[in-house]
Amino acid sequence: MPSRARNQRTEANAHAMELLTIAEFRAELKISKSTYYRWKSLGRVPRTIRVADGSPRHRRRDIEKWLSGFEEAPAR
């Protein structure tokens, strides 16, 4: 079913391009506002982009890439 595969790709692309506010990012990580801004000042959060109204957003794909850097190696 080509249309089903196309719909799945479209949904995956939409998910990857999803933009989160700083509040949404903090809520997902369960971190406080002060922790977020401390991490940001130390360069420890994914970069943000500015949307049309000038507010910063985090791209979902950047967050996922950033989080993958914290994965533990499998136990042997």
N, C-alpha and C positions, 0 to 999 in steps of 0.2 A: 504494500500500500504506500505509494509514493507520497500522498498527501499527509499521511500520518507521520512519516519520517520528517517531512518538511515542517509540520507543526511542532514536532519535538525539537528540531533545530531552532526554530523561531523562538520557542519558549526558553531554550537554553541561552540563546543570544540575548533575549530580553532580561533574563536573570543576570547574566554577566554584565550587562550595561546598567543594571539597577544602581541608582544613586541613593545613598543613605545620608541623612543629616548627621551632625555630630551627636545629637541626642540619641538617634537610632543606633549609631555605632556603639556608643557607650552602653546603651541598654543591652545590646547583643553580647557585649563582653562583660557586662555586669561590673563596670568600673565607674568610679565617681568622676565628677566634673574636674576636680583638682588633679586626680590621677591622669586623666586624659591630657590636660594642659601641661602637666609636668612631662609626660611622655612626649608630647608634641615639641616642647622646648628642647628636649634631648634628641629629637629626630627619630623617635621610636614608634611613630604611627605611620600608616600609609599616607602618601601625599593626598591633598585635597584638590578639587577643582572648584572653580567659581561658576555658578549657574547664572542665568539671565538677571536675577534679582540681586546678584552679588554675594549670595550666601554660599558658604563652603559645603561641599559634599564629598563623600568618599565613594569611589566606584566599588561595587561588590567584587569585581574581579581582582582589584588591587588588595582588598581586604583578604580574600581567599589566598592570594599569593603570599601576602605578608604572614598570615597565620601558618601557612605550610612551612615556613622557616622555623617554626617552633616545634615541629613534630619530632618525637623521640624516635631514635633508631629501634628497630625491632630487637627484642631480647633473643639471645642465642641459646 
